[in-house]
Amino acid sequence: MKKVFNGVNFGMEKYLRETKMLDYSSKNIQRLIQERNWNDIEVFERLKSIYNFVRDEILFGYNIDDNISASKVLADGYGQCNTKGTLFMALLRACNIPCRVHGFTIDKKLQKGAMTGIVYKNAPQNVFHSWVEVNFDMEYLRKLQRKNSHCTGAFCGYGVAVKDFKNPIIDFDRNNTYIQSEGINQDFGVYDSPDDLLKEHHQEMSVIKVFLYRNLGRHLMNRNVNKIRNS
């Protein structure tokens, strides 16, 4: 869900702007930021804390739609990769950390288990997905390497996903590792915000399937996820 891009001077302000989906002025988001004191800690610890919050304290689950706002994801208390990514981006931007989103599709077999039975059978073959790309500086990377000095190969976490953690390729490229990289079957490229991404690409489903997903399918999928979580 997270990737990295290098701090090239191409206008960082667009990677900090608020949007309809990245509604970081919302009361619940601002209250969370104040409670966690994120704007009062250094950038490395800020990014790490935000990442850990979204990963660990926002449960994995399926929201009503991919295009819900960050404040709604926070209110739900759960999300999947696309919606967790929206919340992650909003929190990062609210705390002055530039980021963007990368869209693609994966084969539905990667969702098998969360999807079962008739839900899996009727799911689209190509499932819409995305990850967040975070802008960082070299000081951040050096601190991350120092804190994880035991890592000599691939690394994924704290906003970084690279094949060679000791000698990472940090320019815009397709060489980074990703937990679902082998399942990617169509790459949509990068977008400034999830709003822009979803204007051009979204999950292809009929009106009937959208209705069934919202009112039945996602609840069955959340039940399966909870069974795994509580087993």
C-alpha positions as CSV (number, residue, x, y, z in Angstrom):
1,M,0.0,0.0,0.0
2,K,3.0,2.4,0.5
3,K,5.8,3.3,-1.8
4,V,8.5,6.1,-2.0
5,F,9.5,8.8,-4.4
6,N,12.4,11.1,-4.3
7,G,12.2,14.8,-3.5
8,V,12.6,16.2,-7.0
9,N,11.7,19.9,-7.4
10,F,8.6,19.7,-9.4
11,G,6.1,21.6,-7.2
12,M,5.4,19.9,-3.8
13,E,2.4,22.1,-3.1
14,K,0.1,20.0,-5.3
15,Y,1.1,17.0,-3.1
16,L,0.0,18.9,0.0
17,R,-3.4,20.3,-1.1
18,E,-6.7,19.4,0.5
19,T,-9.4,17.7,-1.7
20,K,-12.9,16.5,-1.3
21,M,-11.6,13.0,-0.4
22,L,-8.5,14.2,1.4
23,D,-10.6,16.4,3.7
24,Y,-8.0,16.9,6.4
25,S,-9.7,20.0,7.8
26,S,-12.5,17.8,9.1
27,K,-12.9,18.0,12.9
28,N,-12.2,14.3,13.6
29,I,-9.0,14.4,11.6
30,Q,-7.7,17.6,13.2
31,R,-8.7,16.2,16.7
32,L,-6.7,13.0,16.0
33,I,-3.6,15.0,14.9
34,Q,-3.8,17.1,18.1
35,E,-4.3,14.1,20.3
36,R,-1.2,12.4,18.8
37,N,0.8,15.6,18.7
38,W,2.0,14.7,15.2
39,N,2.8,18.2,14.2
40,D,5.0,18.6,17.3
41,I,7.4,15.8,16.5
42,E,10.2,15.5,14.0
43,V,9.3,14.3,10.5
44,F,10.8,10.8,10.8
45,E,8.8,10.0,14.0
46,R,5.7,11.8,12.5
47,L,5.6,9.7,9.4
48,K,6.3,6.5,11.4
49,S,3.6,7.2,13.9
50,I,1.0,8.1,11.2
51,Y,1.9,4.9,9.2
52,N,1.6,2.8,12.3
53,F,-1.7,4.3,13.2
54,V,-3.3,3.6,9.8
55,R,-1.8,0.1,9.7
56,D,-2.5,-1.0,13.2
57,E,-5.4,1.1,14.6
58,I,-7.6,1.3,11.5
59,L,-8.8,-2.3,11.1
60,F,-8.8,-4.1,7.7
61,G,-12.3,-4.1,6.3
62,Y,-14.5,-3.2,3.4
63,N,-16.2,0.3,3.4
64,I,-19.2,1.1,1.3
65,D,-17.2,2.6,-1.6
66,D,-13.6,3.5,-2.7
67,N,-14.5,7.2,-3.1
68,I,-15.4,8.0,0.5
69,S,-13.5,10.7,2.3
70,A,-10.7,10.3,4.7
71,S,-12.8,11.6,7.6
72,K,-15.4,8.9,6.8
73,V,-12.7,6.2,6.8
74,L,-11.6,7.4,10.2
75,A,-15.1,7.5,11.5
76,D,-15.7,3.9,10.2
77,G,-12.5,2.7,12.0
78,Y,-11.7,0.3,9.2
79,G,-10.7,0.2,5.6
80,Q,-9.1,-1.7,2.8
81,C,-6.0,-0.6,0.8
82,N,-7.7,2.1,-1.2
83,T,-9.6,3.7,1.6
84,K,-6.8,3.3,4.2
85,G,-4.6,4.9,1.6
86,T,-7.0,7.9,1.4
87,L,-6.8,8.3,5.2
88,F,-3.0,7.9,5.2
89,M,-2.7,10.6,2.5
90,A,-4.9,13.0,4.3
91,L,-3.0,12.6,7.6
92,L,0.3,13.0,5.8
93,R,-0.7,16.1,4.0
94,A,-2.3,17.6,7.1
95,C,1.1,17.1,8.8
96,N,3.0,18.7,5.9
97,I,4.3,15.5,4.3
98,P,3.8,15.4,0.5
99,C,2.3,12.3,-1.1
100,R,0.5,11.0,-4.1
101,V,-1.4,7.9,-5.2
102,H,-0.6,5.1,-7.7
103,G,-3.5,3.2,-9.2
104,F,-3.6,-0.3,-10.8
105,T,-5.7,-3.5,-10.8
106,I,-4.9,-6.9,-9.4
107,D,-6.2,-10.3,-10.2
108,K,-9.2,-11.2,-7.9
109,K,-7.4,-14.4,-6.8
110,L,-5.4,-12.2,-4.4
111,Q,-8.7,-11.4,-2.6
112,K,-9.7,-15.1,-2.2
113,G,-10.3,-15.9,1.4
114,A,-11.7,-12.5,2.2
115,M,-14.0,-13.1,-0.8
116,T,-15.7,-16.6,-0.7
117,G,-18.5,-18.4,-2.3
118,I,-20.9,-16.4,-4.4
119,V,-19.2,-13.2,-3.6
120,Y,-15.9,-14.4,-5.1
121,K,-17.6,-16.1,-8.0
122,N,-19.3,-12.8,-9.0
123,A,-16.4,-10.5,-8.3
124,P,-14.8,-8.7,-11.2
125,Q,-11.7,-10.5,-12.5
126,N,-9.7,-7.3,-12.2
127,V,-9.9,-5.6,-8.8
128,F,-9.2,-1.9,-8.6
129,H,-6.3,-1.1,-6.2
130,S,-3.8,1.6,-5.2
131,W,-0.8,2.4,-3.1
132,V,0.4,5.7,-1.6
133,E,3.8,7.2,-2.6
134,V,5.4,9.3,0.1
135,N,8.0,12.1,-0.5
136,F,10.9,11.9,1.9
137,D,14.3,13.4,2.4
138,M,17.6,11.6,2.6
139,E,17.9,12.3,6.4
140,Y,14.6,10.3,6.8
141,L,16.0,7.4,4.8
142,R,19.3,7.4,6.7
143,K,17.4,7.3,10.1
144,L,15.2,4.5,8.9
145,Q,18.2,2.5,7.7
146,R,19.9,3.1,11.1
147,K,16.8,1.9,13.0
148,N,16.6,-1.2,10.9
149,S,20.3,-1.9,10.4
150,H,19.6,-5.7,10.5
151,C,17.8,-5.4,7.2
152,T,20.0,-6.4,4.3
153,G,17.4,-7.2,1.6
154,A,14.0,-6.0,0.7
155,F,12.1,-3.6,3.1
156,C,8.5,-2.5,3.3
157,G,7.2,-0.2,6.0
158,Y,7.1,3.3,7.3
159,G,6.3,4.7,3.9
160,V,9.2,2.9,2.2
161,A,9.1,-0.1,-0.1
162,V,12.4,-1.1,-1.8
163,K,14.1,-4.2,-3.0
164,D,17.6,-3.3,-1.6
165,F,17.2,-1.4,1.6
166,K,21.0,-0.7,2.0
167,N,21.2,0.7,-1.5
168,P,17.8,1.8,-2.6
169,I,16.8,3.2,-5.9
170,I,14.9,6.3,-4.9
171,D,14.0,8.1,-8.1
172,F,10.6,7.6,-9.8
173,D,10.8,4.1,-11.1
174,R,9.1,0.7,-11.2
175,N,11.8,-1.1,-9.3
176,N,10.2,-0.9,-5.8
177,T,8.8,-4.0,-4.1
178,Y,5.2,-4.2,-3.2
179,I,3.3,-6.9,-1.3
180,Q,0.9,-7.5,-4.2
181,S,3.3,-6.7,-7.1
182,E,3.0,-10.1,-8.6
183,G,-0.8,-9.7,-8.9
184,I,-0.7,-6.4,-10.8
185,N,-2.2,-6.8,-14.3
186,Q,-2.9,-3.2,-15.3
187,D,-0.9,-0.1,-14.2
188,F,-2.8,3.3,-14.3
189,G,0.2,5.4,-13.2
190,V,0.4,8.1,-10.6
191,Y,-2.1,10.8,-9.6
192,D,-1.9,13.8,-7.3
193,S,-4.9,12.6,-5.3
194,P,-7.4,9.8,-5.1
195,D,-10.1,12.2,-6.4
196,D,-8.1,12.5,-9.6
197,L,-7.5,8.8,-9.9
198,L,-11.1,7.8,-9.4
199,K,-12.3,10.3,-12.0
200,E,-10.5,8.2,-14.6
201,H,-10.4,4.8,-13.1
202,H,-12.6,2.9,-10.7
203,Q,-14.0,-0.6,-10.0
204,E,-15.9,-1.8,-13.0
205,M,-19.2,-3.3,-11.8
206,S,-22.8,-3.2,-13.0
207,V,-25.4,-1.2,-11.1
208,I,-26.8,-4.5,-9.7
209,K,-23.4,-5.7,-8.5
210,V,-22.6,-2.4,-6.9
211,F,-25.9,-2.6,-4.9
212,L,-25.2,-6.2,-3.9
213,Y,-21.6,-5.3,-2.9
214,R,-22.7,-2.4,-0.7
215,N,-25.6,-4.2,0.9
216,L,-24.5,-7.8,1.1
217,G,-21.1,-8.6,-0.3
218,R,-18.9,-6.3,1.8
219,H,-20.6,-7.4,5.0
220,L,-19.9,-11.1,4.2
221,M,-16.3,-10.1,3.3
222,N,-16.0,-8.2,6.6
223,R,-17.3,-11.2,8.5
224,N,-14.7,-13.4,6.8
225,V,-12.0,-10.9,7.7
226,N,-13.2,-10.8,11.3
227,K,-13.1,-14.6,11.5
228,I,-9.5,-14.6,10.4
229,R,-8.6,-11.8,12.8
230,N,-10.2,-13.5,15.7
231,S,-9.1,-17.1,15.0
